[in-house]
Amino acid sequence: MRSDSTPKPPRDARVVVVGGANTDVVGIPAGVLVPRDSNPGHVRLSAGGVARNIAENLARLGVETHLITAFGSDPASSELAAACQLAGVDVGASLIAEGLPGARYLAIVDETRDLAVAVNDMRVLDLLTPEALEADARMELLAAATLVVADANLPAATLVWLATHVSAPLVLDTVSAAKAPRAAAILGQLAAIKTSALESGALLGRRVEDLADARSAAEELVARGVGAAFVSCGPAGAAWADGGASGTLPAPDVTVASTNGAGDAFAAGVTYGLLTDVGTETAARLGSAVASIALEDEETVSSRVSLEAVAARMKERA
């Protein structure tokens, strides 16, 4: 795919992303990770959060992107909001919670740079209630959206509210196995869902372990009413399905610096594909291309993400 032939979204396209923004603290060991011990290595801080990461990747792909999230009143939240704006993400409709710290995500990766364990503190996101989204400025923004993306950091009631009050196509990222079941009540109202093998298993109530299982899970999600389903399966690759077909993709052949943020990059690529109406399989390939760039970077969102870079990755893998 040549960069000059890459599909572009409509000139007035606007994506509104609703969900989590947090400060990522990631510990990276210098050698083999030893449990229950202090491991030499380095610690990196960066802007993160599933919804925020999706929003920044979309902005780097040239899409007008707005983020509705909840920031705390601490200095870290101010830095996080500034980082969003610097990346081209409009946060003007977001909440600022007095007396609460901003959301934080603490992760430890292993020697392969895959996630070993994580703890998240997302209490501030509980303020993203239906009542909060009904505020005039947020309602107007959602009503004018070409496409809305939500993450399952949102309370279940807020997801239901979005599914019933937003007229634009709604895309959901299920975030984690603990939060994925929040999507169960709105599957029939989703234009698309991006989930992982572990998350889809939690949502569907069965084990999803390999790429064949992931394809079956994507097909089942479509059977339950989702327009298009994308199930990532780590180093095995990813699966996709819609009402007419399903398939799988191999994992990107890259040197992995960190897996943190790769799933969010995949979701952003899929969203770009939906926005440009390229079809489900090509949307999955776009997601894989953006994820491949993310995997090569220790930063949660790679500054190397661009439409030209993604087009080049897709051409390499054609």
C-alpha positions as CSV (number, residue, x, y, z in Angstrom):
1,M,0.0,0.0,0.0
2,R,1.6,3.3,-1.1
3,S,1.3,6.3,1.3
4,D,-0.3,8.3,-1.4
5,S,-3.0,5.7,-1.9
6,T,-3.7,5.1,1.8
7,P,-7.4,5.7,2.4
8,K,-8.1,9.0,4.1
9,P,-11.0,9.8,6.4
10,P,-13.6,12.3,5.3
11,R,-12.3,15.8,5.6
12,D,-14.8,16.7,8.5
13,A,-14.4,13.3,10.3
14,R,-14.2,13.6,14.1
15,V,-13.6,10.8,16.5
16,V,-14.6,11.1,20.2
17,V,-12.9,8.7,22.6
18,V,-14.3,8.2,26.0
19,G,-12.5,6.4,28.8
20,G,-9.3,6.1,30.7
21,A,-6.2,8.4,30.8
22,N,-3.5,7.6,33.3
23,T,0.1,7.9,34.1
24,D,2.0,4.7,33.2
25,V,4.8,3.6,35.5
26,V,6.6,0.6,33.8
27,G,9.4,-1.4,35.4
28,I,11.7,-3.1,32.9
29,P,14.3,-5.6,34.3
30,A,17.8,-5.7,33.0
31,G,17.8,-9.6,32.9
32,V,15.5,-12.4,33.7
33,L,12.6,-11.2,36.0
34,V,12.9,-12.8,39.5
35,P,9.6,-12.9,41.3
36,R,9.5,-11.7,44.9
37,D,12.8,-9.9,44.7
38,S,14.3,-6.6,43.8
39,N,15.3,-6.6,40.1
40,P,17.9,-4.3,38.6
41,G,16.6,-2.5,35.6
42,H,15.0,0.8,34.7
43,V,11.6,2.5,35.4
44,R,9.8,4.6,32.8
45,L,7.0,7.1,33.2
46,S,4.8,8.0,30.3
47,A,1.3,9.1,29.4
48,G,-1.1,6.1,29.1
49,G,-4.6,4.8,29.5
50,V,-6.4,2.8,26.9
51,A,-8.7,5.5,25.7
52,R,-5.9,8.1,25.8
53,N,-3.5,5.8,23.9
54,I,-6.1,5.1,21.2
55,A,-6.8,8.9,20.9
56,E,-3.1,9.8,20.6
57,N,-2.5,7.1,17.9
58,L,-5.5,8.4,16.0
59,A,-4.2,11.9,16.2
60,R,-0.8,10.8,14.9
61,L,-2.7,9.2,12.0
62,G,-4.1,12.6,11.1
63,V,-7.6,12.2,12.6
64,E,-9.3,15.0,14.5
65,T,-9.6,13.4,17.9
66,H,-11.3,14.4,21.2
67,L,-10.9,12.7,24.5
68,I,-13.5,12.7,27.3
69,T,-11.8,11.4,30.4
70,A,-11.5,12.3,34.1
71,F,-8.3,13.9,35.3
72,G,-7.3,14.3,39.0
73,S,-6.3,17.5,40.7
74,D,-2.6,16.5,41.2
75,P,0.4,17.7,39.3
76,A,0.6,14.4,37.4
77,S,-2.8,14.9,36.0
78,S,-1.9,18.4,34.8
79,E,1.2,16.9,33.0
80,L,-1.0,14.2,31.5
81,A,-3.5,16.7,30.1
82,A,-0.7,18.7,28.7
83,A,0.8,15.6,27.1
84,C,-2.5,14.9,25.4
85,Q,-2.8,18.4,24.0
86,L,0.9,18.3,22.8
87,A,0.1,15.1,20.9
88,G,-2.9,16.8,19.2
89,V,-5.7,15.3,21.3
90,D,-8.4,17.8,22.4
91,V,-9.2,17.3,26.1
92,G,-11.4,20.3,26.5
93,A,-14.5,18.3,27.4
94,S,-12.8,16.2,30.1
95,L,-13.6,16.4,33.8
96,I,-11.2,17.6,36.5
97,A,-11.9,15.9,39.9
98,E,-11.0,18.0,42.9
99,G,-9.5,16.1,45.8
100,L,-8.7,12.9,43.8
101,P,-5.4,11.7,42.3
102,G,-5.2,11.0,38.6
103,A,-5.4,7.5,37.4
104,R,-2.2,5.4,37.5
105,Y,-1.1,2.2,36.0
106,L,1.9,0.3,37.5
107,A,3.3,-2.5,35.3
108,I,6.2,-4.9,35.5
109,V,7.4,-6.6,32.3
110,D,9.5,-9.7,32.0
111,E,12.7,-10.3,30.1
112,T,10.8,-10.8,26.9
113,R,9.2,-7.4,27.4
114,D,5.8,-9.0,27.9
115,L,3.5,-8.0,30.8
116,A,4.3,-10.0,34.0
117,V,1.9,-8.1,36.4
118,A,0.1,-4.8,36.7
119,V,-1.9,-2.8,39.2
120,N,-4.2,0.0,38.2
121,D,-5.8,2.8,40.3
122,M,-8.6,4.1,38.2
123,R,-10.9,5.5,40.9
124,V,-11.2,8.9,39.3
125,L,-12.8,7.3,36.2
126,D,-15.8,6.3,38.3
127,L,-16.8,10.0,37.8
128,L,-17.5,9.4,34.1
129,T,-21.2,8.7,34.9
130,P,-24.1,9.0,32.5
131,E,-24.9,12.3,34.3
132,A,-21.5,13.6,33.6
133,L,-21.8,12.8,29.9
134,E,-25.1,14.5,29.8
135,A,-23.5,17.9,30.3
136,D,-24.2,20.2,27.3
137,A,-20.6,20.4,26.0
138,R,-20.1,16.7,26.1
139,M,-23.5,15.9,24.6
140,E,-22.8,18.3,21.8
141,L,-19.4,16.8,21.1
142,L,-20.8,13.2,21.1
143,A,-23.7,14.2,18.9
144,A,-21.2,15.7,16.3
145,A,-18.9,12.7,16.3
146,T,-18.4,10.6,13.1
147,L,-17.4,7.7,15.3
148,V,-17.2,7.1,19.1
149,V,-14.7,4.9,20.8
150,A,-15.1,3.8,24.4
151,D,-13.1,1.6,26.8
152,A,-14.3,-0.7,29.5
153,N,-12.6,1.4,32.2
154,L,-16.0,3.2,32.1
155,P,-18.7,2.1,34.6
156,A,-21.1,-0.4,33.1
157,A,-24.0,2.0,33.3
158,T,-22.0,4.6,31.3
159,L,-21.3,2.0,28.6
160,V,-25.1,1.3,28.4
161,W,-25.8,5.1,28.3
162,L,-23.3,5.5,25.4
163,A,-24.8,2.6,23.5
164,T,-28.3,4.0,23.8
165,H,-27.6,7.8,23.4
166,V,-24.9,8.0,20.7
167,S,-26.0,7.9,17.1
168,A,-22.5,7.5,15.6
169,P,-21.0,4.0,15.3
170,L,-19.7,2.8,18.6
171,V,-16.4,0.9,19.0
172,L,-15.4,-0.7,22.3
173,D,-12.0,-1.8,23.7
174,T,-12.5,-4.3,26.5
175,V,-9.3,-3.3,28.4
176,S,-8.9,-6.3,30.7
177,A,-10.4,-9.7,31.7
178,A,-11.8,-8.1,34.9
179,K,-13.6,-5.4,32.9
180,A,-14.5,-7.1,29.7
181,P,-17.8,-8.5,31.0
182,R,-19.1,-4.9,31.2
183,A,-19.6,-5.2,27.5
184,A,-22.1,-8.1,27.7
185,A,-25.2,-5.9,27.8
186,I,-24.3,-3.8,24.7
187,L,-22.8,-6.3,22.2
188,G,-25.8,-5.9,19.9
189,Q,-25.2,-2.1,19.7
190,L,-21.5,-2.1,18.9
191,A,-20.2,-1.4,15.4
192,A,-17.0,-3.1,16.4
193,I,-15.1,-4.6,19.4
194,K,-11.4,-4.9,20.0
195,T,-10.5,-7.5,22.7
196,S,-7.8,-10.0,23.5
197,A,-7.9,-13.8,23.9
198,L,-8.0,-13.5,27.7
199,E,-10.6,-10.7,27.6
200,S,-12.8,-12.4,25.1
201,G,-12.8,-15.5,27.2
202,A,-13.9,-13.6,30.2
203,L,-16.7,-11.9,28.1
204,L,-17.9,-15.2,26.5
205,G,-17.4,-17.4,29.5
206,R,-15.1,-19.9,27.9
207,R,-11.3,-20.4,27.4
208,V,-9.7,-18.7,24.4
209,E,-6.1,-19.9,24.2
210,D,-4.9,-20.0,20.6
211,L,-5.5,-18.4,17.3
212,A,-8.2,-20.8,16.3
213,D,-10.0,-20.1,19.5
214,A,-9.6,-16.4,18.9
215,R,-11.2,-16.7,15.4
216,S,-14.1,-18.7,17.0
217,A,-14.5,-16.0,19.7
218,A,-14.6,-13.3,17.0
219,E,-17.2,-15.2,15.1
220,E,-19.3,-15.7,18.3
221,L,-19.1,-12.0,19.2
222,V,-20.5,-11.2,15.7
223,A,-23.2,-13.8,16.2
224,R,-24.1,-12.0,19.4
225,G,-24.7,-8.8,17.5
226,V,-21.3,-7.0,17.1
227,G,-20.7,-5.6,13.6
228,A,-17.1,-6.6,13.5
229,A,-14.9,-8.3,16.1
230,F,-11.1,-8.2,16.4
231,V,-9.4,-10.6,18.9
232,S,-5.6,-10.2,19.5
233,C,-3.8,-13.3,20.6
234,G,-0.3,-12.1,21.6
235,P,2.6,-13.6,19.6
236,A,0.2,-16.0,17.8
237,G,-1.4,-13.1,15.9
238,A,-4.9,-11.8,15.7
239,A,-8.3,-12.8,14.4
240,W,-11.2,-10.9,12.9
241,A,-14.8,-11.5,11.9
242,D,-17.8,-9.8,10.5
243,G,-21.2,-10.9,9.2
244,G,-19.7,-12.1,6.0
245,A,-16.3,-13.6,6.7
246,S,-13.6,-14.3,9.3
247,G,-9.8,-14.8,9.3
248,T,-6.5,-14.5,11.1
249,L,-3.3,-12.6,10.8
250,P,0.2,-13.5,12.0
251,A,1.8,-11.4,14.6
252,P,4.2,-8.7,13.4
253,D,7.8,-9.9,12.9
254,V,9.5,-7.2,14.9
255,T,12.0,-6.9,17.8
256,V,9.8,-6.2,20.8
257,A,10.8,-3.4,23.1
258,S,7.6,-3.5,25.1
259,T,4.1,-4.9,24.7
260,N,2.6,-2.1,26.7
261,G,0.3,0.0,24.5
262,A,0.4,-2.4,21.5
263,G,-3.2,-3.5,22.0
264,D,-4.3,0.1,22.1
265,A,-2.4,0.8,18.9
266,F,-4.1,-2.1,17.3
267,A,-7.5,-0.7,18.3
268,A,-6.5,2.7,16.9
269,G,-5.6,1.1,13.5
270,V,-8.9,-0.8,13.5
271,T,-10.8,2.4,14.2
272,Y,-9.0,4.2,11.4
273,G,-10.0,1.3,9.1
274,L,-13.6,1.7,10.2
275,L,-13.5,5.4,9.7
276,T,-12.2,5.0,6.1
277,D,-14.6,2.1,5.4
278,V,-11.8,-0.2,4.0
279,G,-13.5,-3.5,5.2
280,T,-12.9,-5.6,8.2
281,E,-9.9,-7.6,7.0
282,T,-8.0,-4.4,5.9
283,A,-9.0,-2.8,9.2
284,A,-7.4,-5.7,11.0
285,R,-4.2,-5.3,8.9
286,L,-4.2,-1.6,9.7
287,G,-4.4,-2.5,13.4
288,S,-1.5,-4.9,13.1
289,A,0.6,-2.4,11.3
290,V,0.1,0.3,14.0
291,A,0.8,-2.3,16.7
292,S,4.0,-3.4,15.0
293,I,5.4,0.1,15.4
294,A,4.2,0.3,19.0
295,L,5.9,-3.0,19.8
296,E,9.3,-1.7,18.8
297,D,9.1,1.3,21.2
298,E,9.4,1.4,25.0
299,E,7.0,4.4,25.0
300,T,3.3,3.6,25.5
301,V,2.5,5.4,22.2
302,S,5.3,5.6,19.7
303,S,6.2,9.0,18.2
304,R,7.0,7.1,15.0
305,V,3.3,6.4,14.3
306,S,2.2,8.2,11.2
307,L,0.0,7.4,8.2
308,E,3.1,7.1,6.1
309,A,4.8,4.7,8.5
310,V,1.7,2.6,8.7
311,A,1.3,2.5,5.0
312,A,5.0,1.3,4.7
313,R,4.4,-1.5,7.2
314,M,1.3,-2.7,5.3
315,K,3.3,-2.6,2.0
316,E,6.0,-4.7,3.7
317,R,3.5,-7.3,4.8
318,A,1.4,-7.4,1.6
